[in-house]
Amino acid sequence: MVVAGGFGVGKTTFVRAVSEITPLQTEALMTRASEETDDLTATPDKLTTTVAMDFGRITLDNDLVLYVFGTPGQQRFWFMWDDLVRGAIGAIVLADTRRLTDCFPALDYFESCGLPYIVAVNHFEGSELFEAEDVREALTVPPHVPVVIMDARKRYSVVETLLAMVAHALDATPE
């Protein structure tokens, strides 16, 4: 399972919240060099960034173990996405309603490669809460693609999101 989205949308938090193993994280300190390319307006307290991937594992059932790969959010790391999606059953595009345009590249990528995906709106404290259908309309997400509201900090919310993605992948993939 691949978790993608814009910079600072909660991909690392998502993987950390759900993984039953110590997650592999490739976090690096933010530097002054990245100030011109990484917009910290919505995440002023962010001190680190993913430079390769996040990796975790969760057992959903006796015969269903998911390996969860979080992509780096910055454009300069997008070259790695092709490797991360190889063999994936689906993708979750995390969206932040304060910066919806940041998830367009991930939406375009998964749409173009044909990988089943869902949109998960990560609700941040202090941000306005929108209905899933309003987000669908704003992002022009097709009707067959699920849009869910979730909180990447809460394990149960992340598990529900993963289950929604698994169900969608099963529906979207011919037997």
C-alpha positions in Angstrom: 0.0 0.0 0.0 1.4 3.4 -1.0 0.6 6.6 0.9 1.2 9.7 -1.1 0.4 13.4 -1.0 1.9 16.8 -0.7 4.7 18.0 1.5 3.7 17.9 5.2 0.3 16.3 4.7 0.9 13.6 7.3 2.3 10.6 5.4 5.0 9.8 8.0 2.4 10.3 10.8 0.1 7.9 9.0 2.7 5.1 8.7 3.9 5.7 12.3 0.3 5.5 13.7 -0.5 2.2 12.2 2.7 0.2 12.0 3.0 -2.8 14.3 6.7 -2.8 13.8 9.1 0.1 14.4 8.6 2.0 11.2 11.5 2.7 8.9 11.7 6.4 8.5 14.1 8.4 6.3 13.7 11.8 8.0 16.2 14.5 7.5 16.4 17.9 9.2 15.0 20.7 7.2 17.8 23.1 6.1 17.9 26.7 4.9 18.6 25.3 1.4 15.0 23.9 1.2 13.3 27.2 2.3 12.9 28.3 -1.2 11.3 25.1 -2.4 9.4 23.8 0.6 6.4 25.9 1.6 6.1 25.8 5.4 3.1 28.2 5.6 0.7 25.5 6.7 3.3 23.6 8.8 5.5 26.2 10.4 6.7 23.8 13.2 7.9 21.1 10.7 11.6 20.4 11.4 12.1 17.2 9.3 11.2 15.9 6.0 11.1 12.4 4.4 13.9 12.0 1.9 13.4 8.4 0.6 10.3 6.7 2.1 8.5 5.6 5.3 7.8 1.9 5.7 5.6 0.0 8.1 3.6 -3.2 8.4 0.1 -4.0 9.7 -1.7 -7.3 10.0 -5.4 -6.7 9.3 -6.4 -10.4 9.4 -4.7 -13.8 9.6 -4.2 -13.8 5.9 -4.0 -10.1 5.2 -0.7 -8.3 6.0 -0.2 -4.9 4.5 3.2 -3.3 3.9 2.7 0.5 3.9 5.1 2.7 2.0 5.0 6.5 2.5 6.3 8.5 -0.4 8.3 11.7 0.0 6.2 14.7 -0.7 8.5 17.1 -2.5 8.7 17.1 -6.2 12.5 16.6 -6.2 11.9 13.1 -4.9 9.1 12.0 -7.2 11.5 9.9 -9.3 11.2 7.3 -6.6 7.5 6.8 -6.9 7.7 4.2 -9.8 9.8 1.9 -7.5 7.5 2.4 -4.5 4.3 1.5 -6.4 5.7 -1.6 -8.1 3.5 -4.5 -6.7 1.2 -2.2 -4.7 -2.5 -3.2 -4.4 -3.5 0.5 -4.1 -2.7 4.0 -3.0 -4.0 6.5 -0.5 -3.7 10.1 -1.5 -3.6 12.2 1.7 -5.1 15.7 1.3 -5.0 18.7 3.5 -7.9 21.1 2.8 -5.7 24.1 3.5 -3.6 23.1 0.5 -5.7 20.9 -1.8 -3.6 21.7 -4.9 -0.7 19.9 -3.3 -2.3 16.5 -3.9 -3.0 17.0 -7.6 0.4 15.5 -8.7 -0.4 12.3 -6.7 -3.9 12.1 -8.1 -2.6 12.5 -11.6 0.1 9.9 -11.1 -2.2 7.2 -9.8 -4.9 8.0 -12.4 -2.3 7.7 -15.2 -0.7 4.5 -14.0 -4.1 2.8 -13.3 -3.4 1.9 -9.7 -6.6 1.9 -7.6 -6.5 4.8 -5.1 -8.7 6.6 -2.6 -8.5 10.1 -1.2 -8.1 10.5 2.5 -8.6 14.0 3.9 -6.3 14.3 6.9 -8.1 16.7 9.2 -5.7 19.0 11.0 -6.6 20.7 14.3 -7.7 24.3 13.7 -8.6 23.7 10.1 -12.1 23.9 8.7 -13.8 20.5 8.5 -15.3 19.8 5.0 -17.6 17.1 3.9 -16.1 14.3 1.7 -18.3 15.3 -1.2 -17.1 18.9 -1.1 -13.5 17.7 -1.3 -14.4 15.3 -4.1 -15.9 18.2 -6.1 -13.0 20.6 -5.4 -10.5 17.9 -6.6 -12.7 16.6 -9.4 -12.3 13.1 -8.0 -14.3 10.5 -10.1 -17.4 9.1 -8.4 -16.0 5.6 -8.2 -13.1 6.7 -6.1 -13.8 6.8 -2.3 -13.1 10.0 -0.4 -12.8 9.6 3.4 -12.2 12.0 6.3 -9.6 10.8 8.7 -6.9 11.7 11.3 -3.4 10.4 10.6 -2.5 10.6 14.3 -5.2 8.1 15.3 -4.5 4.4 14.7 -8.2 3.5 14.4 -8.7 6.2 11.8 -5.7 5.0 9.8 -6.9 1.4 10.0 -10.4 2.4 8.7 -8.7 4.2 5.8 -6.6 1.2 4.9 -9.7 -1.0 5.0 -11.5 1.4 2.7 -8.5 1.2 0.3 -8.4 -2.6 0.4 -12.2 -2.8 -0.3 -11.8 -0.4 -3.2 -8.9 -2.3 -4.6 -10.9 -5.5 -4.4 -13.8 -3.8 -6.2 -11.6 -2.2 -8.8 -9.5 -5.3 -9.6 -11.1 -7.9 -11.9 -10.6 -11.4 -10.5 
